[in-house]
Amino acid sequence: MFDSHAMGSRNVGFAKRISTHLAAALVTFCLLQIFIVAKMGGSLVLHLGIIVAIGGFAVAARGLERRWQMLERSDLSHSGLALRFRRDLLQLWVASLVGAMLWIPVAIIFRFLFG
């Protein structure tokens, strides 16, 4: 799945592939946050928090994208890049899913404190 041979006959670099995953993870992160805050009866403050969280995710995503652009230009072997790619993908998707779930305790505490 993560190996370049699985991409078929196309020769797509790691930087392009990480960009695709970043876009999908950002959409997933946004949708999960909106869904969770809406289900928890989110207020305007929580919705503004979503905007801040999405902005932070976008900044971190751009940093990861730049890192992969530099890694592709380096003289690392394909297997070394593939290992780093799989590790970064795992971290990206865990952060995307778990980060969105962090709104559950925040919304519960916010509702308890402010009704």
Residue pairs with C-beta under 8 A, 6 or more apart in sequence:
2 82
2 85
2 86
2 89
3 82
4 11
4 12
4 14
4 78
4 82
7 17
13 72
14 68
14 71
14 72
14 81
14 82
14 85
15 65
15 68
15 69
15 71
15 72
17 85
18 64
18 65
18 68
18 85
18 88
18 89
18 92
19 65
19 68
21 89
21 92
21 93
22 61
22 64
22 65
22 92
25 61
25 92
25 93
25 95
25 96
26 54
26 57
26 58
26 61
26 96
28 96
28 97
28 100
29 53
29 54
29 57
29 96
29 97
29 99
29 100
30 50
30 54
32 96
32 97
32 100
32 101
33 50
33 53
33 54
33 100
33 103
34 50
36 100
36 101
36 103
36 104
36 107
37 46
37 47
37 50
37 103
37 107
40 46
40 103
40 104
40 107
40 108
40 111
41 107
41 111
42 107
43 110
43 114
45 110
46 103
46 106
46 107
46 110
49 103
49 106
50 103
53 99
57 96
57 99
64 88
64 92
68 85
68 88
71 81
71 84
72 81
76 84
